[in-house]
Amino acid sequence: TGKPTLTALAGPASRQARIAVDNINGRKTAYEGTLGTAIVKIFNTVAAMTGATEKLLKKESIPYAMCYLHPFSHATYYPDAAQMAMKLLFSPTDGRILGAQAAGSEGVDKRIDVLATAITAKMTVDDLTKIQLSYAPQFGSGKDAVNMAGYIASNILRGDAPTTYWDEQIKMDPEKALLLDCRTGKEVEAGAVPTAMNIPVDELRDKLNELPRDRQINVYCAVGFRSYLATRI
């Protein structure tokens, strides 16, 4: 935000100490701001963040867009792949990355560190799709979680994947906005939004005539991938 803040972290403190000594010795350097990159582990769960949070962006009236994703720490066919929950915040005009949070058990630190570097370099979500990170099945995926965050955010900015968030959905009139659950029948039996219509994504092409054409259709699934496919259909 460019505004003063209190960030009690060792990294910024040690950098400011070095800058103070530089200036004492005649080398004019300046502190360029704090991202607040932080990480914590609670039992087997790791949570990390960098940059601005949605709460801060709202407080400062800074325009933003966001996306959620649930990638795995490495290729799922290699043993012990762990799923993460990630949130990326970015500018709705130029796609510049504003902040990110992630939680999971493995691979969280790597992704947040990459995104912290991207914020420092003033990179955009489109730039994230082009980052070439190390890949082997036990370390990541062909499209790393960072790349996927960039693809999803870019899809939103280009209008390829228009997105509605849960807090917007609950305010919508069901007569004007249909909620479509594209999960399987067994998943729906385990729990679903009561007002949602269920058509599994694998059956959607054959049942398009069952969908209204005079209402907005908001699609959901388990983590977002199938609802993305359904939206494209």
N, C-alpha and C positions, 0 to 999 in steps of 0.2 A: 504493500500500500504506500510505501514511502513515508509512513508516519512513525513516530517513536513507539516503541513497545518494550515490554519487559520479557526477556527470554533467558531463563536461567539454565544455560547449557554450556558445557565445557568448551566445545568447539568455538563458538563465537567469542567466549572469554579469552581463550589463548590467542586467537587471531587479533583481538583488540590490544592485548598486551604487546604483541609483536609490532603492531602499528604504532603504539605509543613510543616504544623504544626507537623505531625508525625515525619518528619525528624529533625525538630528543637528540638524535644523532644527525639531524639535518636532512634526512631522506623524507621528502614530503609524500606520504601515502595516506589514504583515507579508507575508512570502513564503508563498504558499499551496501550494507543492509543485511538483515537476518532472515533466513528462510524458516527457521524454527524446525529444522529436520530433527526428528526424535523417534526413538524406538523403545519398546518395553516388552518384556516377556513375562507372562503370568501363567505358571504351570507350563502347559504345552502350547499355549496360544501366544503368538507374536503380533503386536500391533505397531504400526509405524505411520508417520505422516511427514509431509514437507509442504512448505508454502502456505497459502491461505486456505482456510476452511470455508465451507458454505456459510456458516454462522458469521464469520468475519466479513465476507464479501457482502452479505445482506446488511450488516451493521454499517459498512462504509458506502453502501449504495453503489457498489461496483457491479456492472453487468457481467453475468457469467452464464455458461451452459455447463452441463455435466453429463457423465455417463457412468454406468456401473458395469462391472464384468466379474466373472467368477472363473478365472483360468486356473490351471494346475501348475505346480512348481516345476514339473518336467513332463516329458511325454508319458501319456497314461499307460502305454503298453510296457513301460519299464516299471519295475516294482516300486511301491511306496510313494507314488505320486500323490501330493497333497493339494487340496483345493484352497484357493485364496479368494477373498472378497476384496475388490478394488474399486475405488471411486476416483475419477479424474475430473478436475474443474478447469475450465478453459474459457477464453474470451469468445463470445458469440460472433464477433466481427472478424477478427484476424486469426483466431485459433490459438493464440499464445497461451501456454500452459500457466495456470495460476496456482494450482495446488493439487495434492493427491493424498489419499489415505489407503491403507491396505491392512488386512488382518488374515492370519492363517497360522500354519505351523512351520512351513519351510518356504524359502524363496522370497519372503516378504522384504527382507533387508536389501537384497539385490535390486529388486524392482524400484523401491523407494529411492535408493541411492542413484539409480540411473535417472529417475524423474527429477531428483534434486539437481543433478548436473544439467538436465535439460532446461529447468527453470533458470538456472544461473546463466546459461547460454542464450536465454530468451527464445528458445525453440518453440515451434508450433506443433499442434497435434499431427499435422501432415508430416513434419520432420520425424516424429516418432515412428511412422511407418517405414522410414528409410534407415533407421539405426540398425547396424549389423552387429548383433551380439553373439557371443560364443554359443555354439550349439553342439550337444551330443545328447542322446535320449535321457541320460541320468542327470543332466543339468538344466535342460530347458526343452523348448519345442521349436519346430521349424519357424513358426510365427510366435515369438516370445510374448509373454503377457504384456510387456511394454508396447510391442508392435500392435497387438490386438487392441489395446487401449486407444492407440492412435487411429486404427482403422475404424473403430466404433465411433469415436468422436468426429472423425472426418465424414463419416456417413451421415451423422446428425447435421453437421454444418452444411453439407451439400444438399440436404433434403432427401437423401437416398433412404434414410431410416428415420422418419419423423417419430419423435418420442414423447410420450406422456408419462409423468411421474405419479407415484401413488397418491401423493397429497393433492394432486390435481384431479385424479380419477374419482376420489371419494366425494368431490364437490360437484361432479357432473350429473346431469339429469339422465337417468337410464333410458328415457324416451328419446334422447338426442345422441347418446353415446353408448353403443353396445360394447360390453366387455366380453371378449372371446378367449376362452381357455383352450389352448391348443395342445395340452398334455394328453396322455393316454387315459383310458377309462379307469384303470387301476389307480393311477395317481390322483385322479379326481375323487375316487372313493375314499382315499386317505385324507382328503381335505381340499376344499376349494372355496372360492368366493361364491356365496349363494346365488347372487344375481347374474353370474356369468353363464354364457352359452358355451357348450363344450363340443368342439370338432377337432380331433387329433390332427396334427399337421400333416401326417401321411395320408389322411383322407380328405384334406381340404380342397384339392383340385377338383375332386368329384362332387363336392358339396357346396361349391361357390354359389349356386342358385338359392341356397338356404339363407344366405346372408342378405341383410337389407342394403339397399343402395342409396337410401335417403338419410343415413345416420353415419356419424363417425364411428369407426370400429377400432377399439383399443385391444391389442392382443397381449396375453401374458402366458408364461410357461413356468419352468422351474428356475432357470437362471438367465433367460433372455435369448439364447441361441435359436431355439425353435420358434419363438415369437418373431425373431428377426426374419427367419425363413418364411414364416406365414405372412408377414408384412410384405415381403418381396413378391410372394404369390399373389 
